[in-house]
Amino acid sequence: MKTPAGNECPYFYGDYFRGRQVEECRLLQAHRLPWKPSLCATCPVPAIARANACPYLQLRPRLSRPWQAFFRQRVQLDAWCEKARRPVSEPQIGCGECHPLPAIFTEPPHETHPPA
């Protein structure tokens, strides 16, 4: 469903049937964190969901205030792989064990010489 920021997010829920105005972030709600529509503008979850569809990737959100934006809260994430049982440093890519990259991306390119 589209967030107030206009991104597709698997955790955002909006109920607008017959004039209802119910909106919530189910990821933040599951971790008992308060949600407001302005958090969707800087949330990294929609970009991660577009880049990585691994079912073993678990996201744990936290709210923080970077020193540059003292008054604005932001969603930051800790990612965990349930299959590999370890933290994931790049959630967009994944842990590297669940879905290994094909050899074309990991091997150096072969040098070809033109026929003599």
C-alpha atoms as an extended CHARMM CRD file, in Angstrom:
* protein
*
       116  EXT
         1         1  MET       CA              0.0000000000        0.0000000000        0.0000000000  PROA      1               0.0000000000
         2         2  LYS       CA              1.2220000000        3.5260000000       -0.6940000000  PROA      2               0.0000000000
         3         3  THR       CA              2.4700000000        5.5280000000        2.2690000000  PROA      3               0.0000000000
         4         4  PRO       CA              1.7370000000        9.2290000000        2.8260000000  PROA      4               0.0000000000
         5         5  ALA       CA              5.1440000000        9.8580000000        1.2020000000  PROA      5               0.0000000000
         6         6  GLY       CA              4.0080000000        8.0440000000       -1.9630000000  PROA      6               0.0000000000
         7         7  ASN       CA              6.1330000000        4.8800000000       -1.6750000000  PROA      7               0.0000000000
         8         8  GLU       CA              4.8860000000        1.3010000000       -1.6930000000  PROA      8               0.0000000000
         9         9  CYS       CA              5.5070000000       -0.2550000000        1.7230000000  PROA      9               0.0000000000
        10        10  PRO       CA              4.5440000000       -3.7570000000        2.8770000000  PROA      10              0.0000000000
        11        11  TYR       CA              4.1170000000       -2.5560000000        6.4770000000  PROA      11              0.0000000000
        12        12  PHE       CA              1.9040000000        0.4780000000        5.8960000000  PROA      12              0.0000000000
        13        13  TYR       CA             -1.8470000000        0.0300000000        6.3580000000  PROA      13              0.0000000000
        14        14  GLY       CA             -4.5110000000        2.5200000000        5.4130000000  PROA      14              0.0000000000
        15        15  ASP       CA             -8.2740000000        2.0530000000        5.7080000000  PROA      15              0.0000000000
        16        16  TYR       CA            -10.2360000000        4.7100000000        3.8470000000  PROA      16              0.0000000000
        17        17  PHE       CA            -13.4620000000        2.7580000000        3.2960000000  PROA      17              0.0000000000
        18        18  ARG       CA            -16.5990000000        4.9020000000        3.6980000000  PROA      18              0.0000000000
        19        19  GLY       CA            -14.7830000000        7.9090000000        5.0510000000  PROA      19              0.0000000000
        20        20  ARG       CA            -12.5200000000        6.1120000000        7.4980000000  PROA      20              0.0000000000
        21        21  GLN       CA             -9.1070000000        7.6420000000        7.9980000000  PROA      21              0.0000000000
        22        22  VAL       CA             -7.1100000000        4.8460000000        9.6710000000  PROA      22              0.0000000000
        23        23  GLU       CA             -3.3730000000        4.8130000000        8.9040000000  PROA      23              0.0000000000
        24        24  GLU       CA             -0.6390000000        2.8860000000       10.7000000000  PROA      24              0.0000000000
        25        25  CYS       CA              2.7960000000        1.4080000000       10.2600000000  PROA      25              0.0000000000
        26        26  ARG       CA              2.5820000000       -2.1900000000       11.3120000000  PROA      26              0.0000000000
        27        27  LEU       CA              6.3590000000       -2.5580000000       11.5970000000  PROA      27              0.0000000000
        28        28  LEU       CA              6.5830000000        0.2250000000       14.1730000000  PROA      28              0.0000000000
        29        29  GLN       CA              3.3860000000       -0.9270000000       15.8500000000  PROA      29              0.0000000000
        30        30  ALA       CA              4.7990000000       -4.4680000000       16.2620000000  PROA      30              0.0000000000
        31        31  HSD       CA              7.7980000000       -3.0010000000       18.1000000000  PROA      31              0.0000000000
        32        32  ARG       CA              5.6140000000       -0.6490000000       20.1940000000  PROA      32              0.0000000000
        33        33  LEU       CA              6.9900000000        2.5130000000       18.6180000000  PROA      33              0.0000000000
        34        34  PRO       CA              4.8210000000        5.5640000000       17.8880000000  PROA      34              0.0000000000
        35        35  TRP       CA              4.0860000000        6.3310000000       14.2440000000  PROA      35              0.0000000000
        36        36  LYS       CA              3.2640000000        9.5800000000       12.4730000000  PROA      36              0.0000000000
        37        37  PRO       CA              2.9280000000       10.2150000000        8.7140000000  PROA      37              0.0000000000
        38        38  SER       CA              6.0840000000       12.3420000000        8.5280000000  PROA      38              0.0000000000
        39        39  LEU       CA              8.2340000000        9.2870000000        9.3810000000  PROA      39              0.0000000000
        40        40  CYS       CA              7.3680000000        7.7210000000        6.0070000000  PROA      40              0.0000000000
        41        41  ALA       CA              9.2800000000       10.4250000000        4.1120000000  PROA      41              0.0000000000
        42        42  THR       CA             12.6990000000        9.2290000000        5.3250000000  PROA      42              0.0000000000
        43        43  CYS       CA             11.9350000000        5.5830000000        6.1300000000  PROA      43              0.0000000000
        44        44  PRO       CA             14.3340000000        3.0930000000        4.4520000000  PROA      44              0.0000000000
        45        45  VAL       CA             11.8620000000        0.1660000000        4.4860000000  PROA      45              0.0000000000
        46        46  PRO       CA             10.2300000000        0.7670000000        1.0400000000  PROA      46              0.0000000000
        47        47  ALA       CA             13.6440000000        0.8590000000       -0.6770000000  PROA      47              0.0000000000
        48        48  ILE       CA             14.7340000000       -2.3230000000        1.1130000000  PROA      48              0.0000000000
        49        49  ALA       CA             11.4840000000       -4.0840000000        0.1770000000  PROA      49              0.0000000000
        50        50  ARG       CA             11.9920000000       -3.1510000000       -3.5010000000  PROA      50              0.0000000000
        51        51  ALA       CA             15.5870000000       -4.3880000000       -3.5240000000  PROA      51              0.0000000000
        52        52  ASN       CA             15.3750000000       -7.5040000000       -1.3510000000  PROA      52              0.0000000000
        53        53  ALA       CA             12.4490000000       -9.9310000000       -1.0990000000  PROA      53              0.0000000000
        54        54  CYS       CA             14.2220000000      -12.4910000000        1.0920000000  PROA      54              0.0000000000
        55        55  PRO       CA             11.7100000000      -14.1130000000        3.4710000000  PROA      55              0.0000000000
        56        56  TYR       CA             14.4140000000      -14.6160000000        6.1100000000  PROA      56              0.0000000000
        57        57  LEU       CA             15.2380000000      -10.9030000000        6.4590000000  PROA      57              0.0000000000
        58        58  GLN       CA             13.9120000000       -9.4930000000        9.7350000000  PROA      58              0.0000000000
        59        59  LEU       CA             13.8380000000       -5.7340000000       10.2970000000  PROA      59              0.0000000000
        60        60  ARG       CA             13.9590000000       -4.1620000000       13.7460000000  PROA      60              0.0000000000
        61        61  PRO       CA             13.1480000000       -0.4290000000       13.6940000000  PROA      61              0.0000000000
        62        62  ARG       CA             14.1910000000        2.2910000000       16.0930000000  PROA      62              0.0000000000
        63        63  LEU       CA             13.4520000000        5.9930000000       16.1340000000  PROA      63              0.0000000000
        64        64  SER       CA             16.3390000000        8.4150000000       16.3280000000  PROA      64              0.0000000000
        65        65  ARG       CA             17.1010000000       12.0790000000       15.8950000000  PROA      65              0.0000000000
        66        66  PRO       CA             20.2860000000       12.7140000000       13.9170000000  PROA      66              0.0000000000
        67        67  TRP       CA             22.1920000000       15.7710000000       15.0310000000  PROA      67              0.0000000000
        68        68  GLN       CA             21.6340000000       17.4460000000       11.6330000000  PROA      68              0.0000000000
        69        69  ALA       CA             17.8470000000       17.1900000000       11.9580000000  PROA      69              0.0000000000
        70        70  PHE       CA             17.3870000000       17.8130000000       15.6630000000  PROA      70              0.0000000000
        71        71  PHE       CA             13.6310000000       18.2320000000       15.5450000000  PROA      71              0.0000000000
        72        72  ARG       CA             12.7880000000       15.4560000000       13.0540000000  PROA      72              0.0000000000
        73        73  GLN       CA             12.6630000000       11.8300000000       14.0450000000  PROA      73              0.0000000000
        74        74  ARG       CA             13.8150000000        9.1920000000       11.5790000000  PROA      74              0.0000000000
        75        75  VAL       CA             13.3400000000        5.4700000000       11.2980000000  PROA      75              0.0000000000
        76        76  GLN       CA             16.5600000000        3.4970000000       11.4340000000  PROA      76              0.0000000000
        77        77  LEU       CA             16.7840000000       -0.2490000000       11.0710000000  PROA      77              0.0000000000
        78        78  ASP       CA             18.7370000000       -3.2000000000       12.3400000000  PROA      78              0.0000000000
        79        79  ALA       CA             18.4980000000       -6.1610000000        9.9680000000  PROA      79              0.0000000000
        80        80  TRP       CA             18.8350000000       -9.8090000000       10.9300000000  PROA      80              0.0000000000
        81        81  CYS       CA             18.8720000000      -12.9670000000        8.8000000000  PROA      81              0.0000000000
        82        82  GLU       CA             16.8910000000      -15.8000000000       10.3860000000  PROA      82              0.0000000000
        83        83  LYS       CA             18.4530000000      -18.4560000000        8.1450000000  PROA      83              0.0000000000
        84        84  ALA       CA             22.0990000000      -17.4500000000        8.6490000000  PROA      84              0.0000000000
        85        85  ARG       CA             21.4110000000      -16.2900000000       12.2420000000  PROA      85              0.0000000000
        86        86  ARG       CA             23.5470000000      -13.1930000000       11.9710000000  PROA      86              0.0000000000
        87        87  PRO       CA             23.1600000000       -9.4340000000       11.5090000000  PROA      87              0.0000000000
        88        88  VAL       CA             22.9020000000       -8.0690000000        7.9930000000  PROA      88              0.0000000000
        89        89  SER       CA             24.9970000000       -4.9790000000        7.3360000000  PROA      89              0.0000000000
        90        90  GLU       CA             23.4130000000       -4.1650000000        3.9330000000  PROA      90              0.0000000000
        91        91  PRO       CA             19.6920000000       -5.0200000000        4.0190000000  PROA      91              0.0000000000
        92        92  GLN       CA             19.2300000000       -4.0440000000        0.3530000000  PROA      92              0.0000000000
        93        93  ILE       CA             21.6880000000       -6.7810000000       -0.6560000000  PROA      93              0.0000000000
        94        94  GLY       CA             21.0930000000       -9.3540000000        2.0990000000  PROA      94              0.0000000000
        95        95  CYS       CA             23.4060000000      -11.6120000000        4.0460000000  PROA      95              0.0000000000
        96        96  GLY       CA             24.8970000000      -13.3440000000        0.9900000000  PROA      96              0.0000000000
        97        97  GLU       CA             24.1400000000      -16.8650000000        2.2170000000  PROA      97              0.0000000000
        98        98  CYS       CA             20.4120000000      -17.1780000000        1.5100000000  PROA      98              0.0000000000
        99        99  HSD       CA             20.6250000000      -16.0740000000       -2.1000000000  PROA      99              0.0000000000
       100       100  PRO       CA             24.2310000000      -16.1410000000       -3.3330000000  PROA      100             0.0000000000
       101       101  LEU       CA             25.1200000000      -13.9800000000       -6.2990000000  PROA      101             0.0000000000
       102       102  PRO       CA             25.5930000000      -15.7560000000       -9.6350000000  PROA      102             0.0000000000
       103       103  ALA       CA             29.1840000000      -16.3730000000      -10.7220000000  PROA      103             0.0000000000
       104       104  ILE       CA             28.9130000000      -13.7310000000      -13.4310000000  PROA      104             0.0000000000
       105       105  PHE       CA             28.8340000000      -11.0940000000      -10.6950000000  PROA      105             0.0000000000
       106       106  THR       CA             31.5860000000      -12.5460000000       -8.5000000000  PROA      106             0.0000000000
       107       107  GLU       CA             34.2100000000      -13.7070000000      -11.0200000000  PROA      107             0.0000000000
       108       108  PRO       CA             36.6040000000      -11.2570000000      -12.6510000000  PROA      108             0.0000000000
       109       109  PRO       CA             35.9500000000      -10.7300000000      -16.3590000000  PROA      109             0.0000000000
       110       110  HSD       CA             37.8230000000      -13.0140000000      -18.7410000000  PROA      110             0.0000000000
       111       111  GLU       CA             40.1340000000      -11.3480000000      -21.1920000000  PROA      111             0.0000000000
       112       112  THR       CA             39.4640000000      -12.2260000000      -24.7860000000  PROA      112             0.0000000000
       113       113  HSD       CA             41.9810000000      -11.6480000000      -27.4960000000  PROA      113             0.0000000000
       114       114  PRO       CA             40.9800000000      -10.9610000000      -31.1080000000  PROA      114             0.0000000000
       115       115  PRO       CA             41.8560000000      -13.6910000000      -33.6150000000  PROA      115             0.0000000000
       116       116  ALA       CA             45.2660000000      -13.2770000000      -35.2220000000  PROA      116             0.0000000000
